[in-house]
């Protein structure tokens, strides 16, 4: 009997090794994903730096709206001048409209680029990234994840929503910030 039991154990061990099944405890590799842009917009929206960016963005939009209204008023004046047959005045207004439209287009492009650069700097600021990385590290270690990926990475072809820890991360960051 003892011989048969030993042979059975050896046979099972041989089969397990053939199929790559370890005899000891099996360790699973667990992955998680985080949407860093959502973390940024939901958690850091309330920060002073982001509020300043939003105020600056609102000022730029207000200036764009003001210039657009001015161009629309000039368009009305242009139509009136043409209707009265005042070609000289219509030409002058048309030139003003052209200059103001070009200025508005250039202004918008420059300000848009400045705002985008400022947002990138905010998103990549050392304190933001450090705080997020620390919290990701804590979540990964406490919940047994081997790797946490940014879900916006174009190399990730698919992931299950069950591995998305974005909400946990935001909740933990808010709790630590006292919000």
Protein Blocks (a to p, Z undefined) as FASTA:
>chain_A
ZZmmmmmmmmmmmmmmmnopafbdcdddddddddfklmmmmmmmmpmklmmmmmmmmmmm
mmmmmmmmmmmmmmmmmmmmmmnopaklmmmmmmmmmmmmmmmmmmmmmmmmmmmmmmmm
mmmgmklmmmmmmmmmmmmmmnopabdcdfklmklmbdcfklpcklmmmmmmmmmnoZZ
